[in-house]
Amino acid sequence: MFNLREIRWKVTPYAEITLEPDRSLLVPLHRFNQVRVPVESNPTAAAFDGTHLWVTNSGSDSVSKIDITTNKVVATVPVGINPWDIVFDGTHLWVTNLVDNTVSKINAATHQVADTIGVGRSPHGLAFDGAHIWVANMVDNKLSKIDAVTNVVVASVEVRRWPSGLAFDGSHIWTADSGSNTVSKVNVSTDVVVTTVVVGKAPHGICFDGQQIWVANSQANNVSKINVTTNLVTATVQVGREPTGVAFDGTHVWVANKAGTGVMNTVSRIHATSNAVTATIGVGREPAGVAFDGTHVWVTNFGQNSISKILGLPW
C-alpha cells in the first residue's frame, strides 16, 4: 500500500536542489513590517479574487480564504489530494490536485466546490486565458485546456519535460518546463507550441509583467526575463536559493526563495525595468508562492503553515 506522504514527494522531480551561496544577500536584508496569518499545512500558492486571498494547503488537502482587511481566515474548503496551484477566473477559483490528477472548481462566493475535473498526471501550474483554464500535467508532459464554463477538457498540448508553472500574455500560454530547462510558448487559438526558449536549470514559477515573461529557475538560483515578441532572454537576475514562486506588482517582480534556514528564508524584489534586486526581505520558513492584492504582497510559508503579508514597502 502506498504511503501518501511518499507519493507527494515523488511527484515533485525538481525538489533535488544544489545549494550555492545566496547572492540575494549581497543586497541588505530588509525586515519590513509583516502580518503572518496561520493557515493549514504546507501552503504552496495564493490567488487574489478582488476582495479575498485564497491559499492552497498542500499538506491538508484544503484551500483557505483570507479577508485581506482583517487578515483572518474566513473559510476553509476541502479539495483533492495535495492541492498545489490556484487561479481566479472572475467567478471561480481553480485548484490543481497533484496526487489525484484532478482540478477543483470553487465558487468564490459560496465556497462550494462546483465541479472536479479529471486531467493528466500530476497537475501542477494553472493559468486563465479569459475563456479557458490551462493545466500543466507534469508527468504527462502535456497541458490540459479546460472550457471555464462547461468544465470540459477541449484540448491537450504536448510540451517539454515536467511542465510546472504557467502564465498568459494575452495571446500565448508560457510553460516552465522544469525537466528540460526550457519555456514553451503555446498559441491559445491553435493550441500549438510556436517556440521553445532555453532558460536556467529547473524553471518553476513564471509570470507576465505586461511586456516580459519572468521565469524562476529553481536550481540555478536566478530568474530569466524573456521578451514576448522576440522570444529572447534579455536578462538573467541572481536571487536567493531555490526561487520558486514569482509575481508582478505593477513595478516589481517578487520571487520566493524556498530553500534555506533562518536568514535564508527570503523574498527578492526585482525592478522590472532595471533588472536590479532592490530588496531582499526575510519572511517565514520555506517561502513558496507569491501573490499581489493591489496593495500588499503575500508570501506562502510552506514550512511554517502561514502566509506573510508584507506591509509598508517603499514603492
N, C-alpha and C positions, 0 to 999 in steps of 0.2 A: 504494500500500500504506500502511495506517495505521501511524503511529508510536505504540507502546503508551504512551509517556510522555505524548504529546499527548492521547490518549484519557483518560487518568487525570485530567488537569486539566480537560478539558471536562465531565466528569460531576460536577463539584463547583460548581454555579452560584452558591453563596453565598460563593465564595472572594474576590470583589472587596470589599475592606474599606475603609471610610472611617475613617482613623485620627484619633482625638481624644485629648485629654490623658488619661493613665491615672489616673483618680481613685482607683483602689485604692491608689496610692502615697501618698495622704493618710494612710493607716494605715502606721505604721513598718514597713519591710521586715524580716521575720524570716528568719534563715538557720538553721533548726533542723537538727540533725544528720541527714544523709541517707546512704543507700546507693544507689549508681547501678549498676544491673545492665545490662550490654550485651546487646542483643537484635539482631535483624536490621533491615532497612532500613525507616525511616519507620513506627514503631509508632503506631497510632491509638487503639485501645481495649483495655480489660482486663476480665477477669471472674474471680471467685474461686469455686473449686469445693469449698471446705471445708478443703482441705489445700494446694492449689497455686493460683498465679496464672497465668492464660493471657493472652497478648498477641498481638494481630493485627499482623503486619508487612506493611503495605500495599505497600511497595516491593519486597518479596522473595517475595510470594505464599506466606506461611507463617504459622504460629502457634507462639509459644514457650511452653513450660510451665516455670514457675519454682517451685522449692522455696522457700517463704516463710521457712523456718528457716535454710537455708544461703545463700539469695539466689543460687542457681545455676540456670542453665537446664539442665533435665534431659531435655528432649525438644524437637525441632523438627518440626512436622508440615506437610508441603506441602498447600496447599488450592488454591482457584481464583485467578483473576487479580484483584489489588488487594483483598485482604480488608480489611474496614472495621470492622464491629461484631461483638461476640461476647456470647453469653449462655449461662448454665448452667441445665439443666433438672432437675438432681438426679443425672443419669447421664451425659448427653452435653453437649458444647459445640456450639453452633450459630454459624456464621460466615457473614456476608454477603460475597459476592464481587462487588464493584461493577462490574467490567468484563465478566465473562462471564455475568451475570444468573443466578447460582445461589446456593444456600445449602449449605454443607458441614456435615455432622453428624459429630462426632468423639467416639469412645468415650474418656471421661476416663481410664480405667484402662489401656487397651491402646494409646492414641494412634493408633488406626486410624480412617480416615475410613469411617464406616459407610454413608453414603449422600451423594449430591449431588442436590439438588432444584432443578429449574428454577422460577424465579419471574418477576416482572416486570422491567422495565428499570431498571438501576442500583439494585439493592437496597442499602439503607443501614442504618437502625436496626433493632434487634431487641428483642423483649420476650417473656416467657413468662408465660402466664396460669394455669399449673397443668395444662393439658391441651394447649394449642396454642402454637405459635411464631408470632408475628406479625412480618411483614417490611414495612418501608417501602420501596416502589419509587418512587424519586424522579422518574424521567422519566415514568412512567405515572400519577402522582398517585393511586396505589392502594396498599392494604395487602393482602398475601397472608396467609392464615390456614392454617397447616400443622398437621395432626394429628401430635403429637410421637411417637406410637407407629407409625403406618402410614406416615408421611412423605409423605402426600398433601395437596395444597392443596385445602382444603374450602370456601373462600370467598375472594372478592375484594371489598374495600370501597373505594369511591371517596372520597377526601378532598380537601383543598385542594392548592395547588401545592407541589411539591417536598417531600414528606414526608421528614423526616430522622430525628430521634430518637424513640424510643418509651418509654413507661412504663406499668406496670399498677398500678391502685389497689385491686385486689380484685374489681372488677366491671366496670371500664371500661379500655380502652386509650386513652392520650392520645398524640396525634401532633403533633410540632412541624412545622408546615407552613412551611418556610423561605422559600418563594416568595410567600406571601400574608400573612405576619406574623400568623399565627393558630395556635391549637392546636385540633385536632379531638378530640372525646370520643366514643369508639365503645363501644357496649354489646356485650360479648363473647358474650352469649347470642343476641342478634338480629342481630348484625353490621350495626347501623345507627348512623350518626352522629347523636347525640342533641343535641349543641350544638357551637358553634364560639366560641372565646374569642379576642378580639383581644389581642395582646401586643406586644412590641417588634419591631424590624426584624431579619429573618432569624433566627428562632428555630432553634436547632440541638439542643443537648443537653437532656435532660429527665429528671427523676427524681421519685419519690414518697417523702415522709418519714413516711408513716403517716396524715397528715391533709391535707397540702397537696401540690400539684404545683409543682415548680420548673422554670423554663424559662430556658435561657441564650440571650439574644438577641444573636447574634454580631456584628451590625452596629450595635447600639445601645449596646454595652458595658455592658449591665445584665442583671439577672435578674428575671423576673416570678414572683410567688408567687400561686398560684391556689387558692382554697377549692374542694374537690372536691364539696361539697354545693350551694353557691350558684353555682358556676362563675364567680365574680367574682375579678378580680385584686385582692388585698388589700395588696400591697406591690410596689414596684419598687426594686431594690437596685443601685447603681452598683458595678461591679467593674473589672477590667482590660480590655485591648484584645482584641477578638475572643473573648469567652467561648465555649467550645466544649463540653468535657465537663463533666458535673456528677454528683455522687454524694452520698449521705447516710450519715453515720456513727453515727446514733442521737441526736446532739445538734446537729451542724453540717452545713451543706451546703457542699461543696467545689466550686469552679469553676476549671477550667483556662483561663487566658487565653492564647490561642495566638499572637497577634501581638506582635511586638516583638523587641528585641535586648538583650543584656546584662541589666541590672537589670529590664527589662520582662518577662522570662520568669518569670511568676508564677502562683501559685495563690491564690485568695481563699477565706478561710474565713468563712462567714456563720453566725451563731447563728440556728437555725431558728425560735426564738420571738420574739426581739427584733428580728430582721432586720438586726442590726449586723454589719458586716465586722470581725471580731475579730482577724484576722491576714492579712497578705499575705506569702507565702513564695516566695522565689526557688528555682526548680528548673532543669531543663535547657532547651535551646532548643526553642521552639515546643511547649509543653505542650498535649496534645490530649485525652487521655482520663483519667478518674479512676475508681478502684475502692477499696473498703474491704474488708479481710480480717478484720474483727472486732477488730483491734488497731491496724493501721497503714493509712495512706492511701498508695496507689500512683498515680503520675502518669506517663503515657507521654510521652516527649520526642521528638516527631515529627522534629525537626531535628537530633537528636543520637544517634539509634539506641540509645536506652537507656530505662529506666524508673526513676524515682526512688521510693524507699521512705522516707517521712518518719518520723523517729524522735523520741522524747522530747517529744511535744506536750503542752502544759498543758491537759488536757481540762477 
